[in-house]
Amino acid sequence: MSSHESSVPVAFEPKRLRLIGIVAGLILLALVIAGIASRAANGNNVREWTDRQSVPAVSVITPNTQGQEATLDLPGRLEATSRAPLYARVSGYLKDWKVDIGAAVKAGQLLAEIEAPDVDQQLLQAQADLATAAANAALAASTSKRWQSMLGTDAVSKQEVEEKSGDLAAKQAIVNAQRANVERLRTMKSFTRIVAPFDGVVTARDTDVGALINAGGAGQQLFVVSDIRRLRVYVNVPQVFASNLAAGTKASISVPEHAGKTYAATVEAASGAVNVATGTTLIQLSVDNAAGELLPGGYANVNFELAHDASLLRIPSSALMFDQKGLYVATIDKDNRVVLKQVTIARDHGATIEIATGLEASDRVIETPPDGIADGATVRLVDAAADKQGKAKG
């Protein structure tokens, strides 16, 4: 190999190395530029995301007048139309009882008998006192008659005749008093028979054979008779609804033991006053119970159908805001800025509120205002359905 041929690779090697270096430098420069651009873009994205997050995201709804009919569900208690706790009028011992709880009875039917020997003895004594008084009166009558006949003969004075007549009147008064006492004791004797005051059902029996019976209300009740063919329903209604439930208003009731079944009821009366402690008015309804399915003293759910004003706007209760000045609703104007509007409530249905004043049908209402939202603040809108779905998945 000649010297000229050996020098060619030596001259070519530096040129190739420079080319490779230039290409590598260009690639490195491109990577640096791409990195800087990516970092700048990411910074812009972060700033934009931060800016978006600083603006509260809200979902809006429009007030509507549609929805379910206005109803009011309240707990109530069932009571018999007539309920009579029966107490003894005489003291003694229970001789026997004829009916037990759950028995249907007629007015005047014998429920139990009381053995009252004290009353028996008092009656015998009173009858004897009456006989004595009657005998004394008869003697006084004959004496007075004789003295009256002697008055014309001047054998007796007029004063003595008047004394005999007065004695007769006194004796007759004693007879009347003794007769009244006998009648009183006979009436007391009749009270040894405990009878039903009206047609109904025996709902309680609190005595037994041989039990000591004390007379009067201080003693223990013996029986309770209730007329359950028609029941009363008592409901404590909030003051705001009381004026809507006039006499004749229809309602339906349901009880736990007959799930899925309702009974028609009618408002009969109201207390006409508000309970200071609860802010409610007592309403009385009447419900037919000819079948005997409803039990007096039991719990019932009472459903009222209220008159619905189609002009009232309805919004979710979550849209309400409270402060020391009153109630507010947060709305959004065309520039997505918050406008706080003071409102008054016409009716509270729990999940929804009927607004009386302060809101227009065209207003866009923030469904759930975030804490600290102020008048004039800028917000961004989100799709309410999508937002709820995302929260559910989260």
C-alpha positions in Angstrom: 0.0 0.0 0.0 1.3 3.4 -1.0 1.7 6.4 1.4 -1.0 8.4 -0.6 -3.6 5.8 0.0 -2.9 5.6 3.8 -3.5 9.3 4.3 -7.1 9.4 3.0 -8.8 7.9 6.2 -6.9 10.3 8.4 -8.2 13.3 6.6 -11.8 11.9 6.5 -12.1 11.0 10.3 -12.2 14.6 11.7 -14.8 15.8 9.2 -17.1 12.9 10.1 -16.7 13.6 13.8 -17.6 17.2 13.4 -20.7 16.3 11.5 -21.7 13.9 14.2 -21.1 16.5 16.8 -23.2 19.1 14.9 -26.1 16.6 14.6 -25.9 15.7 18.3 -25.8 19.3 19.2 -28.9 20.0 17.1 -30.7 17.1 18.7 -29.8 18.2 22.2 -30.9 21.8 21.4 -34.2 20.4 20.1 -34.7 18.4 23.2 -33.9 21.4 25.4 -36.3 23.6 23.4 -39.0 20.9 23.6 -38.6 20.6 27.3 -38.8 24.3 27.9 -41.9 24.6 25.7 -43.5 21.6 27.5 -42.7 23.1 30.9 -44.1 26.5 29.8 -47.2 24.8 28.5 -47.6 22.8 31.7 -47.2 26.0 33.7 -49.9 27.7 31.6 -52.2 24.7 32.2 -51.5 24.8 35.9 -52.3 28.5 36.0 -55.4 28.0 34.0 -56.5 25.1 36.3 -55.8 27.1 39.4 -57.7 30.0 38.0 -60.7 27.7 37.3 -60.6 26.2 40.7 -60.6 29.6 42.4 -64.0 30.2 40.8 -66.8 28.3 42.7 -68.5 25.6 40.5 -72.3 25.6 41.0 -75.2 23.8 39.4 -78.4 25.8 38.8 -82.1 25.1 38.5 -85.1 27.1 37.5 -88.1 27.5 39.8 -91.2 25.6 38.7 -94.8 25.4 39.7 -95.1 21.7 38.8 -94.7 18.8 41.1 -96.6 16.6 43.4 -99.8 17.7 44.9 -99.3 19.5 48.2 -99.7 17.0 51.0 -99.1 17.0 54.8 -98.2 13.8 56.7 -98.4 13.9 60.4 -98.6 11.4 63.3 -101.9 11.1 65.1 -103.5 9.0 67.8 -106.8 7.1 67.7 -109.4 7.5 70.4 -112.9 6.0 70.9 -115.8 8.3 70.2 -117.1 7.5 73.7 -114.9 6.1 76.4 -116.2 5.5 80.0 -114.0 4.3 82.9 -116.4 2.7 85.4 -115.8 3.2 89.1 -117.8 1.9 92.1 -120.2 4.2 93.9 -120.4 2.0 96.9 -117.7 0.2 98.9 -117.6 -3.5 99.4 -116.2 -6.6 97.7 -116.6 -7.8 94.2 -119.1 -10.6 94.2 -118.6 -11.6 90.5 -118.0 -10.2 87.0 -119.9 -11.2 83.9 -117.8 -9.9 81.0 -114.1 -9.8 80.1 -112.0 -7.6 77.8 -113.0 -7.6 74.2 -116.6 -8.4 74.9 -119.3 -6.5 73.1 -121.9 -5.1 75.5 -125.2 -3.3 75.2 -126.4 -0.3 77.2 -127.6 -1.4 80.7 -126.0 -4.8 80.5 -124.7 -6.2 83.8 -120.9 -6.2 84.0 -120.3 -7.1 87.7 -121.9 -7.1 91.1 -120.5 -5.7 94.4 -121.4 -7.2 97.8 -121.9 -4.2 100.1 -123.2 -5.4 103.6 -122.7 -1.9 105.0 -125.2 -0.5 102.6 -127.7 -3.3 103.3 -127.5 -2.6 107.0 -127.9 1.2 106.5 -131.0 0.5 104.4 -132.6 -1.7 107.0 -131.9 1.0 109.7 -133.3 3.7 107.5 -136.5 1.7 106.8 -136.9 1.2 110.6 -136.4 4.9 111.2 -139.0 5.7 108.5 -141.5 3.3 110.2 -140.9 5.0 113.6 -141.3 8.5 112.1 -144.5 7.4 110.3 -146.0 6.1 113.6 -145.1 9.3 115.4 -146.6 11.3 112.6 -149.8 9.3 112.7 -150.1 9.9 116.5 -149.4 13.6 116.1 -152.1 13.7 113.4 -154.8 12.1 115.6 -153.8 14.3 118.5 -154.0 17.5 116.4 -157.4 16.5 115.0 -158.8 16.0 118.6 -157.5 19.3 119.8 -158.9 21.0 116.8 -162.4 19.6 117.6 -162.1 20.8 121.2 -161.2 24.4 120.2 -164.8 25.4 119.8 -165.8 24.2 123.3 -163.3 26.5 125.1 -161.9 23.4 126.7 -158.4 24.1 125.3 -156.7 27.3 124.3 -155.9 28.3 120.8 -152.2 28.3 121.7 -152.3 24.6 122.6 -154.1 23.7 119.4 -151.4 25.5 117.4 -148.7 23.6 119.3 -150.3 20.3 118.4 -150.6 21.3 114.7 -146.9 22.4 114.7 -145.9 19.1 116.2 -147.8 17.3 113.4 -146.0 19.3 110.8 -142.6 18.5 112.4 -143.4 14.8 112.5 -144.4 14.8 108.9 -141.2 16.6 108.0 -139.2 13.8 109.8 -141.2 11.2 107.8 -140.2 12.9 104.6 -136.6 13.1 105.6 -136.5 9.4 106.5 -138.3 8.5 103.3 -135.7 10.4 101.3 -132.9 8.6 103.2 -134.4 5.2 102.4 -134.6 6.2 98.7 -131.0 7.3 98.8 -129.8 4.0 100.2 -132.0 2.1 97.7 -130.2 4.0 95.0 -126.9 3.2 96.5 -127.9 -0.4 96.7 -128.6 -0.3 92.9 -125.0 0.9 92.4 -123.8 -2.5 93.5 -124.7 -3.5 90.0 -122.0 -2.3 87.5 -123.7 -1.8 84.1 -122.6 -0.7 80.7 -123.4 3.0 80.0 -123.8 2.5 76.3 -123.3 0.0 73.5 -119.6 -0.7 73.1 -116.7 -3.0 73.8 -115.0 -3.7 77.2 -111.5 -2.5 76.6 -110.3 -2.9 80.2 -111.1 -5.0 83.3 -109.0 -4.1 86.4 -110.7 -6.1 89.1 -111.5 -9.7 90.1 -113.7 -11.7 92.4 -113.1 -10.8 96.1 -111.3 -7.6 95.4 -111.8 -4.8 97.9 -113.8 -2.0 96.3 -113.5 1.6 97.3 -116.2 4.0 96.4 -115.6 7.1 94.3 -113.0 8.3 91.8 -110.2 7.8 94.4 -110.7 4.0 94.0 -109.5 1.8 91.2 -111.4 1.7 88.0 -113.2 -1.5 87.4 -113.9 -1.5 83.7 -113.5 0.7 80.7 -116.3 0.6 78.0 -115.5 2.2 74.6 -117.7 2.9 71.6 -115.4 2.0 68.8 -117.8 2.0 65.9 -116.5 5.4 65.0 -113.2 6.8 66.2 -111.7 10.2 66.7 -108.2 11.0 65.4 -106.2 13.7 67.2 -103.3 15.4 65.3 -101.0 18.2 66.3 -100.8 20.4 63.2 -98.1 23.1 62.7 -99.5 26.6 63.0 -98.7 27.5 59.4 -101.0 24.7 58.1 -103.8 25.0 60.7 -105.8 27.6 58.8 -106.0 25.3 55.8 -107.7 22.5 57.7 -111.2 23.7 58.2 -114.1 21.5 59.4 -115.0 19.1 56.6 -111.5 18.8 55.2 -110.9 15.3 53.9 -107.9 13.2 55.0 -106.7 9.6 54.8 -105.2 7.6 57.6 -103.1 4.4 57.7 -102.0 2.2 60.6 -99.0 -0.1 60.9 -101.1 -3.3 61.4 -102.8 -2.8 58.1 -100.0 -1.9 55.7 -101.1 -0.6 52.3 -104.7 0.1 53.4 -106.1 3.6 54.0 -109.2 4.9 55.8 -111.2 8.0 54.9 -111.4 10.6 57.7 -112.9 14.1 58.0 -111.9 17.1 60.1 -114.5 17.7 62.7 -113.0 20.4 64.9 -109.9 22.4 66.0 -108.8 23.6 69.3 -108.7 27.2 68.1 -105.4 27.8 70.0 -101.7 27.2 69.5 -99.7 25.2 72.0 -97.0 27.5 73.2 -94.5 24.7 73.8 -94.9 23.0 70.4 -96.3 25.7 68.1 -99.1 23.4 66.9 -102.9 23.3 66.9 -104.8 20.2 68.0 -107.1 19.0 65.1 -109.9 16.4 65.7 -110.9 14.1 62.9 -113.6 11.4 62.6 -113.1 8.0 60.9 -115.6 5.1 60.5 -114.6 1.9 62.2 -117.7 -0.3 61.6 -115.4 -3.2 60.7 -113.4 -2.8 64.0 -110.1 -2.8 62.2 -108.8 0.3 64.0 -107.8 0.1 67.6 -108.4 3.0 70.0 -105.3 4.3 71.6 -103.2 3.3 68.6 -100.8 5.3 66.4 -102.0 6.4 62.9 -100.4 8.3 60.1 -102.6 11.1 58.9 -102.3 12.4 55.3 -104.0 15.7 54.4 -104.3 16.9 50.8 -103.8 20.7 50.8 -105.0 23.2 48.3 -102.1 23.9 45.9 -101.5 27.4 44.6 -100.3 27.0 41.0 -98.7 30.5 41.0 -96.2 29.7 43.8 -92.7 28.9 42.7 -91.1 25.7 44.1 -87.3 25.3 44.7 -85.2 22.7 46.6 -84.8 23.4 50.2 -81.0 23.2 49.8 -81.2 26.5 47.8 -82.1 28.5 50.9 -79.5 30.6 52.7 -79.9 32.1 56.2 -78.4 35.0 58.0 -79.4 37.5 60.6 -81.4 39.5 58.1 -83.6 36.7 56.9 -83.8 34.1 54.1 -82.0 34.4 50.8 -81.7 32.6 47.5 -78.6 32.8 45.3 -79.3 33.4 41.6 -77.0 33.9 38.6 -77.2 36.8 36.1 -76.3 36.6 32.4 -72.6 37.3 33.3 -72.5 34.3 35.7 -72.3 36.6 38.7 -74.2 35.9 41.9 -77.3 38.0 42.8 -78.7 37.3 46.3 -82.5 37.7 46.6 -84.4 37.9 49.8 -87.4 35.6 49.8 -90.4 34.6 51.9 -91.7 31.1 52.3 -95.3 30.2 51.6 -95.1 26.5 52.5 -92.4 24.1 53.5 -92.7 20.6 52.1 -89.5 19.2 53.4 -87.4 18.5 50.3 -88.9 21.5 48.5 -90.0 25.0 49.4 -92.8 27.1 47.9 -91.7 30.7 47.6 -94.2 33.5 48.2 -92.2 36.5 47.3 -88.8 37.6 46.0 -88.2 35.1 43.1 -89.1 35.1 39.4 -89.8 32.1 37.3 -87.0 33.1 34.9 -84.3 33.2 37.6 -81.5 30.7 37.6 -81.2 29.5 41.2 -78.0 27.9 42.6 -79.2 24.5 43.8 -76.7 24.2 46.7 -74.8 27.5 47.3 -71.2 27.0 48.6 -70.2 28.4 51.9 -69.2 32.1 51.9 -70.7 32.9 48.5 -71.3 36.7 48.2 -73.4 39.0 46.1 -71.5 39.8 42.9 -69.1 36.8 43.0 -68.3 35.1 39.8 -69.1 31.4 39.5 -68.8 28.7 36.8 -71.6 26.4 35.9 -71.5 22.6 35.9 -74.0 20.1 34.7 -76.0 19.2 37.8 -76.7 15.6 36.6 -73.1 15.0 35.7 -71.9 16.5 39.0 -74.2 14.3 41.0 -73.1 11.2 39.0 -69.5 12.1 39.6 -70.0 12.5 43.4 -71.9 9.2 43.5 -69.0 7.4 41.8 -66.5 9.1 44.1 
